[in-house]
């Protein structure tokens, strides 16, 4: 193990890119809460940064960020050599990888340091039965070469443990509760006015990638068919391959609003009455937890990661059958009769006790210290 002048544990975070999506925000939350007296973070990205990059956010918290600047195939071929050269200037005691390409590269080209891999998703559900199965097999084979395998939920952990036949640690994603938090009723009314949301209607927000796997067609169909269409409004935040289809479906209807990608998700959550997710697959759903951190009750599809969250306090929300418009309509129709303050308090309690970003980071720090045999 490399020695450090300040006896800090030097961590290399190897990722494809620092995009403003779930894994990118989770990495930011982890590093932002690192004890810098004990840990020194360093990031290497494989590909050039595109739109909506978080790289400046990392630099603002004094994290050195280097990039190989290579496309996918070139990265797998030339990446190991370039990483070794970068590590000559910035030695590391361990490497933590978060995504598919980084995991394959790290596992197949050992760097002589301990390796941690975080498993976040089910590839088969996202990429289809053929490509997804191949990606899952290669990812798990690579993960099995790493010293520690971490899953972001028990649902993902059970899948990985079954395939690898080895112990899996579970460290849930964490929410930035300084950014995502409840607001006063006065602030809520002000936000509704600023965002152009109707003051006299129930506003349901859904945020994430606009894709089939997120159940977006089910959401829109439910609000278009719903008997309470005049009383309820669905606000969709995010971009993706189904954006144009969503716009066509919602054309001429004022109770479904396709907002697109926004930087101020927290404002929409603070202005809403509830959050709804129709996802068919998740790892540990960041958008759901961010909404709950804002005090929003949730209406969720009955996939295992959603049930895992609500099992902590069922008062925080309700579930419906994934992909079933009728089941979703029934769940939506029950929301006005439920105790809003009780459900809000339950949602906040779940986040505070189980999904706080600082707590998530602390668990990773304990893991790093164990791997490097250093006491706190």
C-alpha positions in Angstrom: 0.0 0.0 0.0 1.3 3.5 -0.9 2.3 5.7 2.0 0.9 9.2 2.4 2.7 12.1 4.1 -0.5 12.9 6.1 -1.4 9.3 6.4 -4.5 9.9 4.4 -6.3 7.2 2.5 -6.1 8.2 -1.1 -9.1 7.1 -3.1 -9.4 7.0 -6.9 -12.9 7.3 -8.2 -13.0 5.8 -11.7 -16.2 6.7 -13.7 -17.2 7.0 -17.3 -18.4 10.6 -17.0 -19.7 13.0 -14.3 -23.2 13.5 -15.6 -26.0 15.2 -13.7 -27.8 11.9 -13.2 -28.3 9.7 -10.2 -24.8 8.0 -10.0 -23.1 11.4 -10.5 -25.1 13.1 -7.7 -24.4 10.1 -5.4 -20.7 10.3 -6.0 -20.9 14.1 -5.3 -22.8 13.4 -2.0 -20.2 10.7 -1.0 -17.2 12.9 -1.6 -18.7 16.1 -0.2 -19.1 14.4 3.1 -15.7 12.7 3.2 -13.5 13.4 6.3 -10.7 15.2 4.4 -8.4 14.7 7.5 -8.6 11.0 6.7 -9.4 10.7 3.0 -8.1 12.3 -0.2 -10.4 11.9 -3.2 -9.2 11.9 -6.9 -11.4 11.4 -9.9 -10.5 10.0 -13.3 -13.2 10.0 -16.0 -13.0 7.8 -19.1 -14.8 9.9 -21.7 -15.1 13.6 -22.4 -17.8 15.5 -20.4 -20.9 16.3 -22.4 -23.9 18.5 -21.5 -25.1 18.8 -17.9 -21.7 17.8 -16.4 -21.0 17.9 -12.6 -17.3 18.4 -13.1 -17.2 22.0 -11.9 -19.2 21.0 -8.8 -16.5 18.6 -7.9 -13.8 21.1 -8.5 -15.6 23.6 -6.3 -15.2 21.2 -3.4 -11.4 20.9 -4.2 -11.4 17.5 -5.9 -8.7 16.9 -8.6 -10.4 15.6 -11.8 -8.6 14.2 -14.7 -10.0 12.7 -17.9 -8.7 10.1 -20.4 -10.9 11.8 -23.0 -11.4 8.6 -24.9 -14.5 7.1 -26.6 -15.9 3.8 -25.4 -13.8 1.3 -27.4 -10.6 3.3 -27.2 -11.0 3.7 -23.5 -11.0 -0.1 -22.9 -7.9 -0.5 -25.1 -5.7 2.5 -24.1 -7.3 3.4 -20.8 -5.3 1.1 -18.5 -1.9 2.5 -19.6 -3.1 6.1 -19.3 -4.5 5.5 -15.9 -1.2 4.0 -14.7 0.6 7.1 -15.8 -1.9 9.4 -14.0 -1.5 7.3 -10.9 2.3 7.8 -11.0 1.5 11.5 -10.3 -1.5 10.9 -8.0 -1.0 7.6 -6.2 -4.0 5.9 -4.7 -4.6 3.3 -1.9 -7.8 2.0 -3.4 -10.1 2.5 -6.4 -13.9 2.8 -6.2 -15.9 2.2 -9.4 -19.5 3.1 -10.1 -20.5 2.0 -13.6 -20.2 -0.7 -16.2 -17.2 0.5 -18.2 -15.2 1.5 -15.2 -15.8 -1.8 -13.5 -14.7 -3.9 -16.5 -11.6 -1.8 -17.0 -10.6 -1.8 -13.3 -11.2 -5.5 -12.8 -9.6 -6.8 -16.0 -6.5 -4.5 -15.5 -5.5 -4.7 -11.8 -3.7 -1.6 -10.5 -2.2 -3.3 -7.5 -4.6 -1.6 -5.1 -7.8 -2.6 -3.4 -11.0 -2.3 -5.5 -14.6 -1.4 -4.5 -17.5 -1.7 -6.9 -21.0 -0.3 -6.4 -23.8 -2.2 -8.1 -26.7 0.1 -9.0 -29.0 -1.4 -11.5 -30.4 -4.5 -13.3 -28.9 -4.4 -16.8 -31.4 -6.9 -18.2 -34.4 -4.7 -17.5 -32.7 -1.6 -19.0 -31.0 -3.0 -22.1 -33.3 -5.9 -23.0 -33.0 -9.6 -22.6 -30.1 -10.2 -25.0 -27.7 -7.2 -24.6 -28.8 -6.8 -21.0 -28.0 -10.4 -20.2 -24.5 -10.1 -21.7 -23.8 -6.9 -19.8 -25.0 -8.4 -16.6 -22.8 -11.4 -17.0 -19.7 -9.4 -17.8 -20.4 -6.9 -15.1 -20.8 -9.5 -12.4 -17.8 -11.4 -13.6 -15.7 -8.2 -13.3 -17.3 -7.4 -9.9 -16.4 -10.8 -8.6 -12.7 -9.9 -9.0 -13.0 -6.8 -6.7 -12.3 -7.0 -3.0 -15.6 -5.5 -2.0 -19.0 -5.5 -3.8 -21.6 -3.0 -2.6 -25.2 -2.9 -3.6 -27.4 0.3 -3.3 -30.4 -1.6 -2.1 -31.3 -5.0 -0.7 -33.2 -5.7 -3.9 -30.1 -5.3 -6.0 -28.0 -7.0 -3.3 -30.1 -10.1 -3.5 -29.7 -10.3 -7.3 -25.9 -9.9 -7.1 -25.5 -12.2 -4.2 -27.4 -15.0 -6.0 -25.1 -14.6 -9.0 -21.8 -14.2 -7.2 -22.4 -16.6 -4.3 -20.4 -14.3 -2.0 -21.3 -11.8 0.8 -22.6 -8.4 -0.5 -22.7 -5.2 1.5 -25.7 -2.9 1.2 -25.1 0.9 1.4 -28.2 2.8 0.3 -28.0 6.0 -1.7 -28.2 9.2 0.3 -30.1 12.4 -0.1 -28.7 15.9 0.1 -31.0 17.2 2.8 -29.6 20.7 2.6 -30.9 21.0 -1.0 -34.0 18.8 -0.7 -36.1 19.9 2.3 -39.6 21.0 3.1 -40.5 24.7 2.7 -43.1 26.9 4.4 -46.6 27.2 3.0 -45.9 30.8 2.0 -42.8 29.6 0.0 -44.8 26.8 -1.5 -47.5 29.2 -2.8 -44.7 31.5 -4.2 -43.1 28.7 -6.0 -46.3 27.6 -7.6 -46.8 31.1 -8.9 -43.2 31.3 -10.2 -43.4 27.8 -11.9 -46.9 28.5 -13.4 -48.5 25.7 -11.5 -52.3 26.0 -10.7 -53.0 27.0 -7.1 -56.3 25.2 -6.8 -55.3 21.7 -8.1 -53.4 18.8 -6.8 -49.9 18.7 -8.4 -48.1 15.4 -8.8 -44.5 15.5 -9.9 -42.5 12.7 -11.5 -38.8 13.2 -12.3 -36.3 11.1 -14.2 -35.3 9.7 -17.5 -38.3 9.7 -20.0 -38.1 6.1 -21.0 -40.3 3.0 -21.1 -38.5 1.5 -18.1 -39.5 4.5 -16.1 -43.2 3.7 -16.9 -43.8 7.1 -18.4 -46.5 5.9 -20.8 -48.5 4.5 -17.8 -48.2 7.8 -16.0 -49.5 9.9 -18.9 -52.3 7.5 -19.8 -53.5 7.5 -16.2 -53.7 11.3 -16.0 -55.4 11.5 -19.5 -58.0 8.9 -18.5 -58.5 9.9 -14.9 -61.9 11.1 -13.8 -60.2 13.8 -11.7 -58.3 15.3 -14.6 -59.6 18.7 -13.8 -58.4 18.5 -10.3 -55.0 16.8 -10.8 -52.0 17.9 -12.7 -49.0 15.7 -13.6 -45.6 17.5 -14.1 -42.9 15.4 -15.8 -39.3 16.5 -15.2 -36.5 15.1 -17.3 -35.5 14.2 -20.8 -35.1 11.0 -22.8 -36.1 9.0 -25.8 -39.8 9.2 -25.1 -39.9 13.0 -24.8 -41.5 13.6 -28.3 -44.0 10.8 -27.7 -44.9 12.3 -24.3 -45.4 15.7 -25.9 -47.7 14.2 -28.6 -49.8 12.3 -26.0 -50.2 15.4 -23.8 -50.9 17.8 -26.7 -54.0 19.9 -26.0 -54.3 18.7 -22.4 -53.4 21.1 -19.6 -53.3 18.4 -16.8 -50.1 16.8 -18.2 -47.1 19.1 -18.4 -43.8 17.9 -20.0 -41.2 20.4 -18.5 -38.0 18.6 -19.6 -34.6 18.8 -18.0 -34.4 21.4 -15.2 -31.7 22.5 -12.7 -34.2 23.4 -10.0 -35.9 20.0 -9.3 -36.2 20.9 -5.7 -38.4 23.9 -6.5 -40.9 21.7 -8.3 -40.9 19.2 -5.5 -41.4 21.9 -2.9 -44.4 23.2 -4.9 -46.1 19.8 -5.3 -48.6 17.8 -3.3 -47.2 14.3 -4.0 -44.6 12.5 -6.0 -45.4 9.6 -8.4 -43.2 7.0 -9.9 -44.3 4.3 -12.3 -40.8 2.8 -12.8 -40.5 -0.8 -13.9 -37.0 -1.1 -12.6 -34.8 0.8 -10.1 -31.7 0.3 -8.1 -32.2 2.7 -5.2 -34.5 5.5 -6.6 -32.9 8.9 -6.0 -35.9 10.9 -7.3 -38.2 9.1 -4.9 -36.0 9.8 -1.9 -35.4 13.4 -2.9 -39.2 13.9 -3.1 -39.6 12.4 0.4 -36.9 14.6 1.7 -39.1 17.5 0.7 -41.9 16.0 2.7 -43.8 14.7 -0.2 -46.0 11.6 0.1 -45.3 9.1 -2.7 -47.3 6.9 -5.0 -45.0 4.2 -6.3 -45.1 1.1 -8.5 -44.8 -2.1 -6.6 -41.2 -3.0 -7.6 -38.9 -4.3 -4.9 -36.8 -1.1 -4.4 -39.9 0.9 -3.9 -41.4 -1.6 -1.5 -38.1 -1.6 0.4 -38.4 2.1 1.0 -42.0 2.1 2.1 -41.5 -0.9 4.3 -39.7 1.4 6.6 -42.9 3.4 7.2 -45.9 2.5 5.1 -47.6 5.8 6.1 -45.3 7.6 3.7 -47.1 6.5 0.6 -48.9 3.7 -1.3 -48.1 1.3 -4.1 -49.9 0.3 -7.3 -49.3 -2.6 -9.7 -46.4 -1.6 -12.1 -47.6 -1.0 -15.7 -51.3 -1.1 -14.6 -53.1 2.1 -15.4 -56.3 1.1 -13.5 -54.3 0.3 -10.4 -52.5 3.6 -10.6 -55.8 5.5 -11.0 -57.1 3.8 -7.9 -54.0 4.9 -6.0 -54.3 8.4 -7.2 -58.0 8.6 -6.3 -57.2 7.7 -2.7 -54.7 10.5 -2.1 -57.2 13.3 -1.2 -58.6 11.2 1.7 -55.3 10.5 3.3 -53.7 12.5 6.2 -51.2 14.8 4.4 -49.3 15.9 7.5 -48.9 12.3 8.8 -47.7 11.0 5.4 -45.3 13.9 5.1 -43.8 13.3 8.5 -43.4 9.6 7.7 -41.6 10.4 4.5 -39.2 12.8 6.3 -38.6 10.3 9.0 -37.5 7.6 6.5 -35.0 9.9 4.9 -33.6 11.2 8.2 -33.2 7.7 9.6 -32.1 5.7 6.6 -31.2 7.7 3.5 -29.2 10.8 4.6 -26.2 11.6 2.3 -23.8 12.1 5.3 -24.7 8.7 6.7 -24.2 7.1 3.3 -20.8 8.6 3.0 -19.8 7.6 6.5 -20.6 3.9 5.7 -18.3 4.1 2.7 -15.6 5.7 4.8 -15.8 2.9 7.2 -15.4 0.4 4.3 -12.4 2.3 3.0 -10.7 2.2 6.4 -11.3 -1.5 6.7 -9.8 -2.2 3.3 -6.8 -0.2 4.1 -6.5 -1.5 7.7 -6.5 2.0 9.2 -8.4 2.9 12.3 -10.3 6.2 12.6 
